[in-house]
Amino acid sequence: KLTSLEQLRLGFCHSLESFPEILGKMENIIHLNLKQTPVKKFPLSFRNLTRLHTLFVCFPRNQTNGWKDILVSSICTMPKGSRVIGVGWEGCEFSKEDEGAENVSLTTSSNVQFLDLRNCNLSDDFFPIALPCFANVKELDLSGNNFTVIPECIKECRFLTVLCLNYCERLREIRGIPPNLK
């Protein structure tokens, strides 16, 4: 019933593993901060955050899984989300073995325009599985990750104008260039 709430900061809530159900539309929340909070999944009612603009998710260092579920089931379905910041999801590898990841990513394209996944230990599997979720992204920061190849499927990000690859020390090959990349 906090209808005028604009920012929800649940950072450092170390015992919060499940995001609470949202009863009714929360039309004024534009910023959600979950820094160092071990939330593993959002409820379907997460969509009731109809004006959510920025989602900041940075997991505790000892949490090595769970973020993939958030990425696939929640971030990709953000109603009007335009900024997702997931800095430092270290130790969390995204692979084809993740249950349901491929099915959701192939059918869902988010409204996210700015995606920051610096230092997330992303491997080559990230691109074909997760990138289709972010076909509308305009700015993508993948600095400090572990992938070796940027595959041709990155061309599907037609609106991508900025791609940051600083400190991607294992990067050896770029197979595709998005058409609007500057």
C-alpha positions in Angstrom: 0.0 0.0 0.0 3.0 2.3 -0.5 1.5 3.8 -3.6 3.8 6.8 -3.7 7.1 4.9 -3.1 9.6 5.7 -5.8 12.8 3.9 -4.6 13.0 0.5 -2.9 16.4 -0.2 -1.4 16.8 -3.7 0.0 20.6 -3.7 -0.2 22.5 -5.8 2.4 19.3 -7.7 3.5 21.4 -10.8 3.9 18.4 -13.0 4.9 16.1 -12.0 2.0 16.1 -14.9 -0.4 12.7 -14.5 -1.9 11.4 -11.2 -3.2 8.0 -10.4 -1.6 4.7 -10.7 -3.6 3.5 -7.3 -4.9 -0.2 -6.9 -4.2 -1.6 -4.6 -6.8 0.2 -2.2 -9.1 3.1 -0.2 -7.7 3.2 2.4 -10.4 5.7 4.8 -8.9 8.7 2.6 -8.1 11.4 3.5 -10.6 14.5 2.2 -8.8 15.0 -1.2 -7.1 18.3 -1.8 -5.4 19.2 -5.4 -4.3 22.9 -4.9 -3.7 24.4 -7.8 -1.7 21.0 -9.4 -1.2 20.7 -13.1 -2.0 17.3 -13.0 -3.7 17.1 -16.1 -5.9 13.8 -15.5 -7.7 11.1 -12.8 -8.2 7.4 -13.7 -8.1 5.2 -13.2 -11.1 3.8 -10.1 -9.4 7.2 -8.5 -10.1 5.5 -7.3 -13.3 3.3 -5.1 -11.1 6.3 -2.7 -10.8 5.0 -1.1 -14.0 7.4 1.9 -14.1 10.6 0.2 -12.9 13.4 1.9 -14.7 16.6 0.7 -12.9 17.3 -2.6 -11.3 20.6 -3.0 -9.5 21.5 -6.6 -8.6 24.8 -7.4 -7.0 25.0 -10.7 -5.2 27.1 -11.6 -2.2 30.4 -13.2 -3.1 29.3 -16.5 -1.6 26.2 -16.8 -3.7 27.3 -18.7 -6.8 23.9 -19.5 -8.4 20.4 -18.2 -8.6 21.2 -15.1 -10.7 20.4 -16.9 -13.9 16.9 -17.5 -12.7 16.5 -13.8 -12.1 18.0 -12.9 -15.4 15.8 -15.2 -17.4 12.5 -15.2 -15.5 12.5 -11.6 -14.2 14.8 -9.1 -15.9 13.7 -10.3 -19.4 10.1 -9.6 -18.5 10.6 -6.2 -16.9 7.6 -4.2 -18.1 9.3 -0.9 -18.8 12.8 -1.6 -17.5 15.5 0.3 -19.2 18.6 -0.2 -17.0 19.8 -3.4 -15.5 23.1 -3.3 -13.5 24.5 -6.6 -12.4 28.1 -5.6 -11.6 30.2 -8.3 -10.0 28.1 -11.4 -10.3 31.4 -13.3 -9.9 31.5 -17.0 -9.8 28.1 -17.3 -11.6 28.6 -19.1 -14.9 25.8 -19.0 -17.5 25.6 -22.3 -19.4 23.3 -24.3 -21.6 22.5 -26.7 -18.7 20.5 -24.0 -16.9 17.0 -25.4 -16.7 14.6 -23.5 -18.9 17.0 -20.8 -19.9 16.9 -21.4 -23.6 13.1 -21.6 -23.8 12.6 -18.2 -22.1 15.4 -16.4 -23.9 14.2 -17.5 -27.3 10.7 -16.2 -26.8 11.2 -13.1 -24.7 12.8 -9.8 -25.6 13.0 -7.2 -22.9 12.7 -3.4 -22.9 16.1 -3.1 -21.3 18.2 -0.5 -23.0 21.2 -0.4 -20.8 22.8 -3.6 -19.6 25.8 -3.6 -17.3 27.3 -7.0 -16.6 30.8 -6.1 -15.8 33.0 -8.7 -14.0 30.3 -11.3 -14.0 32.5 -14.3 -15.1 30.4 -14.7 -18.3 31.5 -17.4 -20.6 30.9 -18.0 -24.3 27.5 -19.7 -23.4 26.1 -16.3 -22.3 25.6 -15.0 -25.8 23.3 -17.6 -27.5 21.3 -18.2 -24.4 20.9 -14.8 -22.8 21.5 -12.2 -25.5 18.2 -12.8 -27.3 16.5 -11.5 -24.1 18.2 -8.2 -24.7 17.6 -7.6 -28.4 16.5 -4.0 -27.7 19.6 -3.1 -25.7 21.3 0.2 -26.8 24.3 0.1 -24.4 26.0 -3.1 -23.3 28.9 -3.3 -20.9 30.6 -6.7 -20.7 33.9 -5.5 -19.4 36.1 -7.9 -17.4 34.4 -11.1 -18.5 35.8 -14.5 -19.5 34.3 -15.2 -23.0 36.6 -15.9 -25.9 34.3 -15.2 -28.8 31.5 -12.7 -29.6 29.3 -14.7 -31.9 27.4 -13.6 -34.9 24.2 -13.5 -33.0 25.2 -10.1 -31.6 24.1 -8.7 -34.9 20.5 -9.3 -33.7 21.0 -6.4 -31.3 19.9 -3.9 -33.9 19.7 -0.9 -31.6 23.1 -1.5 -29.9 25.3 1.6 -30.3 27.8 1.1 -27.4 29.6 -2.1 -26.6 32.2 -2.0 -23.9 34.7 -4.8 -23.7 37.4 -3.4 -21.5 39.5 -6.0 -19.7 38.1 -8.9 -21.6 41.5 -10.6 -21.6 40.3 -13.9 -23.1 38.5 -12.3 -26.0 40.0 -13.7 -29.2 37.4 -13.3 -32.0 34.5 -11.0 -32.9 32.2 -12.7 -35.5 29.5 -10.2 -35.7 29.1 -6.4 -35.5 25.6 -4.9 -34.7 24.5 -2.6 -37.5 24.3 0.6 -35.4 27.4 0.1 -33.3 29.3 3.4 -32.9 
